[in-house]
Amino acid sequence: MLASLLLSAALAQSQPASKEMAITHHASDADLAWGACPAFLPKGCGIAVLHGDPAKDNVDVFLKVPAKSTLPLHLHTSAERMVLVAGELRVTYDGQAAVTLKPGSYAYGPPKLPHSALCTSAVACVLFIAFESPLDAVPVERGTK
């Protein structure tokens, strides 16, 4: 195992450096371009693309949800990896108990698993989300019987 790690390190060092610039963002940066969320999400919701193209694989975004607002049941065709940056967010995935995320909490959402959320805090909730596939949010309607 150690030999393979050393070989990997040696190969990595022999590769040319990336020409891509490193970037950093903070959720309160004045220069973030906040776009609208899909219409089924609460008024005042915003998405800021941090890296990548939302129409392509591997895109990173901030999602801002107004205080005390609900994200109705929806799904994504992509897996999502999330870290709560601000606020307090109660997330419920189908078939699982609700979990309350606090700043610094990590959550993983499998592709196509319906979920909803409630920003329970008095301040807006901000999530960092990394999507593996193009960004989408599809509302899920439950039929009545």
C-alpha positions in Angstrom: 0.0 0.0 0.0 2.8 2.5 0.9 4.6 1.7 -2.3 1.5 2.5 -4.4 1.0 5.8 -2.5 4.6 6.7 -3.1 4.3 5.9 -6.8 1.1 7.9 -7.0 2.9 10.9 -5.4 5.8 10.6 -7.8 3.5 10.5 -10.8 1.6 13.5 -9.6 4.7 15.5 -9.1 5.8 14.7 -12.7 2.6 16.2 -14.2 2.7 19.8 -15.4 0.9 22.3 -13.1 -2.6 23.3 -13.9 -3.1 26.5 -15.8 -6.5 27.0 -14.1 -6.6 29.7 -11.4 -7.5 28.8 -7.8 -10.7 30.5 -6.5 -12.3 31.2 -3.2 -15.8 32.5 -2.3 -17.6 33.5 0.8 -21.4 33.4 1.0 -21.5 37.1 1.8 -19.3 38.2 -1.1 -20.8 41.2 -2.8 -19.7 40.1 -6.2 -21.6 36.8 -6.2 -24.1 36.6 -9.0 -27.3 35.3 -7.3 -29.8 33.9 -9.8 -33.4 32.8 -9.3 -34.3 29.4 -8.1 -36.9 27.3 -10.0 -40.4 28.7 -9.6 -41.6 26.0 -7.2 -39.0 27.0 -4.6 -39.7 29.8 -2.1 -39.7 33.5 -3.1 -36.3 35.0 -2.3 -34.4 31.8 -2.9 -31.2 32.2 -4.8 -28.4 30.2 -6.5 -24.9 31.5 -7.1 -22.6 29.4 -9.3 -19.2 29.1 -7.7 -17.4 26.9 -10.2 -18.4 25.0 -13.4 -21.4 25.2 -15.7 -24.8 24.3 -14.4 -25.6 22.6 -17.7 -22.6 20.3 -17.4 -21.2 17.7 -14.9 -19.5 18.9 -11.7 -20.9 22.2 -10.7 -20.6 23.9 -7.3 -23.2 26.3 -6.1 -24.4 28.3 -3.1 -28.1 27.9 -2.4 -29.7 30.6 -0.3 -33.1 30.0 1.3 -34.9 32.7 3.2 -35.4 32.3 6.9 -38.4 30.2 8.1 -39.1 29.0 4.5 -39.8 25.6 3.1 -38.2 23.8 0.2 -41.0 21.5 -1.0 -40.5 17.9 -1.9 -38.2 17.6 -4.9 -35.4 15.5 -6.3 -32.2 16.0 -8.4 -31.0 13.6 -11.1 -27.5 14.1 -9.7 -26.1 13.1 -6.3 -25.5 16.2 -4.2 -22.8 16.8 -1.6 -23.7 19.7 0.8 -22.2 21.7 3.6 -24.4 24.1 5.5 -22.6 27.5 5.6 -25.2 29.6 7.5 -28.5 29.1 9.3 -30.1 25.9 10.5 -31.8 23.6 8.0 -34.0 20.6 8.8 -33.8 18.1 5.9 -36.0 15.1 5.3 -35.2 12.4 2.7 -37.9 9.8 1.8 -37.8 6.8 4.1 -35.4 8.5 6.6 -35.8 10.5 9.8 -35.4 14.3 9.5 -31.9 15.7 10.3 -31.1 19.2 11.4 -28.0 20.7 9.8 -26.1 23.4 11.5 -23.2 25.4 10.1 -20.4 23.1 9.2 -22.7 20.0 8.8 -22.1 17.8 5.8 -24.9 15.9 4.0 -25.0 13.6 1.0 -28.1 13.2 -1.1 -28.3 10.2 -3.5 -29.6 10.9 -7.0 -33.4 10.9 -7.5 -34.2 10.5 -3.8 -37.1 12.9 -3.0 -36.4 15.3 -0.1 -37.7 18.5 1.5 -36.2 21.0 3.9 -37.2 23.8 6.3 -34.9 26.7 7.1 -35.7 26.9 10.8 -33.4 29.8 11.6 -34.1 33.5 11.9 -31.4 34.1 9.3 -31.3 32.8 5.7 -29.9 29.3 5.2 -26.9 29.0 2.8 -25.8 25.6 1.5 -22.7 24.8 -0.5 -23.8 22.1 -2.9 -21.6 20.1 -5.3 -23.5 18.4 -8.1 -22.0 15.5 -10.0 -24.3 15.9 -13.0 -26.0 19.0 -14.5 -27.9 21.0 -12.0 -31.6 20.4 -11.8 -34.4 20.4 -9.2 -37.6 18.5 -10.1 -40.7 19.0 -7.9 -42.3 15.8 -6.7 -46.1 15.6 -6.5 -47.6 13.1 -4.2 -51.0 11.7 -5.4 -53.9 11.7 -3.1 -56.0 8.5 -2.7 
